[in-house]
Amino acid sequence: MTSKTQLRVTVSIPLLTCLVAFACDYGSDSDNAVAPLEPTQSNPPDTTVPPATGAGGSGDVTGAAPSGNGTEAPPNPTSIDMGPGSETAPGSMASRPMGSCDIYGGAGFPCVGAYSLVRALSSTYDGPLFQVRRGAPNALQNTGTGGETQDIGILPNGFADGAAEAAFCAGQTCTVSVLYDQSGQGNNLTVAKAGCYTGTASEDDWESTTVALTVGGNDVRGLFMEAHEGYRNNEAVSTPEGEAEAGMYIVASGSGSRPLGGPGCCWNFGIASRDNCYGPTGMMNSLFFGTAFWGEGAGNGPWFMGDFEAGIWAGGVTGHFANEAQGIAMEEWPVNESNPSMTMAYAFGILKSRPNNYALRMGDAQQGSLTTAYDGPTPLTMSRWQMEGGIILGIGGDNSNSNPGRTFFEGAILAGRPSDDIDEAVLQNVQAAGYGR
């Protein structure tokens, strides 16, 4: 969905810089201190709560300040006339800033699945961000039934109404029952059902709880995901299929919300099958975050990698399982030293693709610019992209759900493969939001 806003710039600067500057309504980025995140399992239910409508290289990337050499974000322009009505769509509040989907859409790469418990990713989206459930039996192992639910909307400044969630969940454990799609496609995510793989993957997943954080001075929530928890939409529309160009980004916890834990399959966000089952390499196109049994980057992780089915790649074309029929005696997965460990509190990752190509890029959601870990041909075990178009979060295509999990803050799936300049503009928009401040 493209933005309906129109921009009128009165200084000679690139359009992308204008878009990023407008997002600076969120706040400054001078304070990089991040408190440890703790899960919220909260508090006294109101028996009659009205719905919330929203009115109103190598080694670790640790979040250290950029050292120059072209790594710092360009200065924001100071004299921009955005034009009448350019800040928001009709019916939105005048203080509503632009989000990542405005930048992507304005560049011709519309979001087709956009999710966040933190903020609006589109200045034209006026629906709820997510829905919470309270009072369900066995709340921490709830598969999507029972209790009472309430939608959590958007405040006039574009952030989630955290107070509404706190009031509804007071004294009780709440779980997230729906992540609403902000793209306009209606590709909402609900708890994933059993997949075709063995073990816990063959069981329905559980809804996740939330975690408290501050973004741009606002008390908001992240999706605190653990093993056996995941979300899915097998009926998603307008998503990339076949060999179509695709892109996606995510902001997730690199540290602070839980110990890293061991490897597991598979904490993903992106495109997967529509039948909760596996298939040939290239059927999936998802951004993995964590440590896995297969690809590795520099240091000890976690890493952003590509899960394309039948393997996870940190970059490059090699990597395979043993296959006696093909004369491959040993499983082998190379290390990509250009893919850094993402140990900062708020990690930003990108996966994008086109026929016979994929790229992995990553950065700190608080400061600095992007690192390109890989941009080149697809794995040798992939004959071609053959994406099916389902959307997953926190699981594998066959519902593999043994990864220890991360905390999800925001992410979007795109129709098309954005340029590197667009990637940088979106990172700056995320940084301007003020994660951890």
PyMOL commands that set and color helices and strands:
alter all, ss='L'
color gray80, all
select helices_A, chain A and resi 15-26+100-106+139-141+162-168+199-202+324-326+420-433
alter helices_A, ss='H'
color red, helices_A
select strands_A, chain A and resi 39-40+60-61+111-116+130-134+148-152+174-179+190-191+209-215+218-224+231-233+246-253+268-272+285-290+296-297+303-307+312-313+335-336+341-342+346-354+357-364+371-376+390-393+407-415
alter strands_A, ss='S'
color yellow, strands_A
deselect
rebuild
show_as cartoon
